[in-house]
């Protein structure tokens, strides 16, 4: 009987410690800079089903989406144009999604490899994250033309730097 109680207590403690290591993403702040035109902006409408394992980040899952209709470059005419069919086509493709496929940790750097889908086109992408208190701060570079959004005819001139801050709870 004592043995069963001891096993039960150990199992309960393991469950408690596991529950304490897993965090969820409560909100996110996402910003971008279209380098060639020096246009910056934000995108909101964040939704996530991520699970962050603070003890072993490689066991985490980062999965979420943003609402294309919240794209904001601080210029209403440009915002309207970007949401139209020629660029993001928000009516047909209202969400941008990301789902991690693997996570690698090296010292204080966290590389999150995954699939980014914009305008129905899915490509592999890596975010480089660092952890600061209850936040994961990540950056990546992509080319909008890889996702069917050709602002410029030369691929290199479609470079977009992205920064994402995931607030954990």
N, C-alpha and C positions, 0 to 999 in steps of 0.2 A: 504494500500500500504506500509506504514512504517513497519507494522508487517511482511509482506512478505520479505522485504529487510532485516530486522533484523534476521529472520529465515534463510535466504540465507547466510548472513554473519556468523552466528553461525555455520551453517553446513560447510561452507568453512573452518572456523578456526578448527573445529573438524577434518576435512579431512587432513588439513595441519599438525596438531599435531600428528595424527595417522601415517602419512607418515614419520614424523621425528623420531618416535619411532621404526619403522621397519628397521632393517639392514639386509644385506645379507653377506654371507661368501664369501670374495673375493679370499682367498687362504688358504691353510692349510699346516702345517708341521707335519708329522706323523713319529714317531720313535717307535721302539720296542726293547725289550731285552728278548731273550730266556734264562731264568735264569740258567737252568741246564748246558748249554754249555758256558755260559757267552758270547753269540753272540748277538751283537746289530746291528741294521740296520734301514733303512728308506724305505718308500714306497711313491710314488708320483702319478702323473696323476690324481689329485683330481678334482672332478666335484661335484657341489652342487646345490640343489634347496632349500636350507634352508632359513627360514625367522625368524629373531631374533627380538622379541618384547622386547626392552630394558626397557619398563615400567612395563611389566608383563611377566617375562620369562616363566611362565607356559603356555602362549599362543603361544610360539615359536614352530617352526617345524625345526628339524635338520634332514636333509636327504642328503646323498652324497655317492660317490663311489671313489675308487682308482683303479689304473691299476696295476694288479699283475706283469706285465712285467717290472715295474719300481722298483721292490724289489731289494734292494741293501744292502749287508752285508759287503761290502768292500773286497770281495773275489769272483772273477769272476767265479771260478769253483763251489763254493758253491751256488752262485746265479743261475747259470745254472741248477744245480741239483734241487734246491728248486722249480724252475719253471716247472720242468718236471712232467709227469703224476703221479709219486709216491707220490709227495707232493702237491703242489698247482695246478698242471695241468692247467697252464695258457692258453694253447691252447683251452681247453674246457670251462674253467671258468676264463675269462680274468679280471673280476671285483670282488672286495670285496665291499659290500654295507652295509649301515647302515641307518635305518629310525627310528626316535623317535616315541614312542607310548604315552608317558607322560613325563612331566617334573615337578619335585618337587623342591621347593626352601625353604631353611632353613638358615637364617642369610646370610652368604656369600657363602654358598655351594649350588650348583645346581646339582641335580641328574637327569640325562637324561636316562630314560629307553627306550629300543627299541629293534629292531631286527637286528642282525648282520648276514650277509650271506657270508660265505666263502666256496668255492668249492661246491656250490649248497646246502649247509646245513645251515639252518636258526635256530638261537638260541637267546633266550632273553639275553640281556646284559645291564649292567648299567655303564655309564660313570659318574664320579664325576668331575664336572667342577667348576672353579672359574673364575671370571671376573677380568681382569686387563687391564685398559684403553680400547683399541679397540680390545681386544683379549679375547677369551674363551679358557682356558687351562684345558684340561681334561685328566684323567687317568682311566685305567681299567686293570683288570687282566683276562686273558682267558687261556684256555688249548687247544693247537693246535689239540690234539687228538679228542676233541669234534667236530671238523670240518673235520675229516677224514685225518688229517695230523699228522701221528704218527712218530715222530722223535725218541722217546723212548717208550718202551713197557708199562711203568708205567705212568698212567695219570698225577700224581703229578709232574713227571719229564718233562712234556710238558708245564709247566707254561710259559706264555709270558706276560710281562708287557708292556702296550701300553700307549704312551703319544701322545696327539693330541693338536695342537695349531691352533685354528680357528681365522683367521684375518678377522675382520668385517669392512664393509664400509657402 
